[in-house]
Amino acid sequence: MPDQWKPATVAIHSGHIKEAFGALVTPLYQSATFVFDNAQQGGARFAGDEQGYIYTRLGNPTTAELERKMALLEGAESAAACASGMAAVSAALMTHLEAGDHLISSNAVYGCTFALLSSQLKRYGVDTTFVDFSDPLAIEAAIQPNTKLVFCESPVNPHLQVFDLTAIAAIAKRNNLISIVDNTFMTPLLQQPLTLGIDMVIHSATKYLNGHGDVIAGIVCGSEAHIHQLKYQILKDFGGVISPHDAWLILRGLKTLDVRLSRHCDNAEKLAVYLNQHTKVSSVFYPGLENHQGFKYVGKQMRRAGGVIAFELIGSEQDAINFVNKLKLFTIAVSLGDAESLIQHPASMTHSPYTPEARAEAGITDNLLRISVGLENVEDLIIDIEQAL
Ligand code: LCS
């Protein structure tokens, strides 16, 4: 890949398989296993003495192209594709943690990530302390002798809080901790945490990377050594690998990521300004608005503010629910990053795994709503919100 290629070009052209028939589009290698010329060759591949594919849980040519592209886009040495965003989160954590270890997480994260950290990992002897990552002193104060890792999303799902990733990476380095950032809301085109000193980056590829609402998948990017361990220990033995068909669909999605993101961001910026001036809206959480705590990071740590907006209406939780039910163009559904604009109620949906106390601590109120702004004409979206309000 020429060094000067910009991300939009990399997403389309880099990492291609050399293909026998000259197909423009990467072939889908929908094969569970790969044939050896003879028994010695099979043995040599298992021993690592000969390069080549063995079995799709250990690697697949279509999947490998996705992994090469994502590594290039994130500025990583290597990447691993996983069966879901949660498979990526759990595999990244399991690569570094064992019973008796401790990690520090931001107190607001995607609901199932919270459940993984607060319930599942506990069953395996790993403890998590949740703190407000906007206060670096709080992170340092939570470090224990057995702390191995710091974890956060930025911007946070659901209310778009933004953290200083350079400061978090520095704290991790100073204290010999691994730092992991979930970059799902930004994609590598808007933010590259590894270039800020973070050790590992996670994506739910279900979202913008695929972009068409028809795949569940995840990606982890990091150093050659970390990804090797993740692939050949965690994914090999726990088994959360991606289907080649899903990798193929994401490769197709990546070709339009740059143009899709421009439209998502343009639409979200306009919708956020509209919501912000509305008399029935009490707060809007969008880093592109000057009054948001994340505004100072836009144009620096993150290129643009992204396509997700959270907001609160004046009134009760029931008023918020009534508003959602009155929308005609917005689809009531969880997920984000699709062509369709989606709306959901985090307290009862994506963040329902939280206890009410943990939700309050994380600033996820009962009347908070979250929109994933789609690719429709933004004036149609505004007309729909206006009639529902
Ligand atoms: N990380 C973040 C930041 C997410 O938003 C999600 C899913 C995941 C990881 C897990 O990815 P998955 O396994 O679903 O591919 N977030 C969702 C959401 O906000 N609505 O539905 C799913």
Residues whose N, C-alpha, C, O or C-beta is under 5 A from the ligand:
A	BS01	LCS	S84 G85 M86 Y110 E153 N157 D182 T184 S204 T206 I216 A217 V334 S335 T350
